Amino acid sequence: MNLISAKNFTRDSVMSILHKSDGFLNTANKSMATELHDKVAGLLFFESSTRTRIGYEVAAYKLGMNTISMDTFKPSKSTGWSETMSDTIRTLNSYVDAFFVRHPSENIFNDIIPYAHVPVINCGNGYDEHPTQALIDSYAIWKRFDRLDNLSVTFIGDVRYSRCARSLMILLSNFEGIVINIIAPEQLIPDKRLLRMLDKKVRVNVITKDDLGHEDILYSSGFAPTNPSGTFTHETVIDYSITLEDVAKLKDTCIIMNPLPRIDEISHDVDYSDKAYYFEQNRMGLYVRMAILEMLCG
Ligand code: CP
C-alpha cells in the first residue's frame, strides 16, 4: 500500500487514520513498545525538511521502530558517477519496511514505485503533493471543529505551487459542504486542471483580503523561494502575508493554519493571537505520523 497522492484518499480512509491518530494522542505521548520493534523506516530525503523528517524519526522511535536515512547520491570517487534511484530502491528493499521519500522532482515516483517491494510514502514531491501533511492538517482541523464537513477554508499566498495546500484541498473534497476560497496573485491561483477537479465536489471562490471574515480556517500557503512563475517582489509577499490587521477581520472561531516552516507569510505578532493554530497543528503531526507508520509497517 503506497501513499503518493491525496487523490487516493476517501472519506472513510481519512477518518480511519484520524481515529487511529487520536488513539496515539490519547496515550499521552508515551513511548510504547509495539510489535513494530523490528521494523525499519527508510527515510530518503533529497530536500531539506525539519518537521517531516524528524517527525517520522520521532514517531518511529515512539513505536519502538528504527530508521535509516539517506539524503544524497554521493558520486563515486573513481568514476564521478552516482547510482540511480531505481538501483537504490532495489538495494534498500531488503533492509526497510517502508520508504518515506521527499524529492524536488514531481515525477520521482516513476523511478521508485516499479522497484519498491514495501510501501512508499510521499513526503513532498516538488510542487505536486504532500499528502501526509494534508492528513496532519485535517486531523488538526477535526480536533478543533469536531467535523470535516461544512467548513469554509481560505487559502492565501502561493496557492498554486504549495504542495501542502494542493493536497489539503484534494483531501477536503471528500467531505460535504466544503467551500474553498483563494486569495493569491493571478499567476499563483491553482491550475485549471486542479480547479476543475475540485469544482465537481466543492465550491471554489477567488476572493481578496477585503472579503476575509467568513471562513472557519485561514490557511497560509507561504511563498516558495523559487517556483516556475518566477520570483516575487518583497511587496507581493507582504500583500499576501497575514498581519494583525487581517486577523482583526476574522470570525472569533476562525483558526490560522500554516504547515511551517513560516518564513515571512505570517507576521510574528500574530503568534500571540488566540487564532494562531499553526504550532498546535504541527504538534498533531506526531500522532498522525505514528498512525501512518503503524498502518503501513504493522
Ligand atoms: N511542513 C513540512 O513539510 O515541513 P518540513 O519541510 O520541515 O518537513
Residues whose N, C-alpha, C, O or C-beta is under 5 A from the ligand:
A	BS01	CP	S48 S49 T50 R51 T52 R53 P259 L260 P261
